[in-house]
Amino acid sequence: MQILLDESLPRKLWTDIKTLITIAPDILGGTPVFAGTRVPIQSLFDHLETSVPLDEFLEDFPSVTKGQAVALLKEASQLLTAKNVAQRYAAVG
């Protein structure tokens, strides 16, 4: 999964993302992970997609705090606001 930061998004969103996510070549080959961990952020979405409760995800990955997981979900929801979705939808031929 690649995170593309849209220049039109508010600067605050970028800052929050950078405090929540680490992308570094020496950590899982640059896979986006929760900051301070080696847990890929994709693992949270994979767990939720298969109906695994957030608390179970946190048990599986104790280095991720509930605050980190909730903050990431909030940031993800900001990327999918109606305005952003409409702009992306319109941009696809």
Steps between C-alpha positions, in 0.01 A plus 500: 500500500632842412387819667481792264471834670276729298636856489143632529445338838532720808855525635376384844401167347851454362652576840271255678580229247873549549465465878292184462683325219865430431624425150869417499702274270659323798163409655326222308644632175307826518161350579289756690496399868356644818756746635732342755410147391562252222126440454377581149199730500346271239469233770242714682288534187541129421379408848201734485413384149464145633282618790771464762418744783743782572574359847605169346729682256657677798550166676667361186727807474568626853756756380215697339297707745126545477563872458720435196244270340209736559700801378595313182137411435402864552767612253383239250143626533624854426646376172159365407289808560227560247696785341819295457311201365310721254825656377667162452190357336485791255870464422452145373409533133 
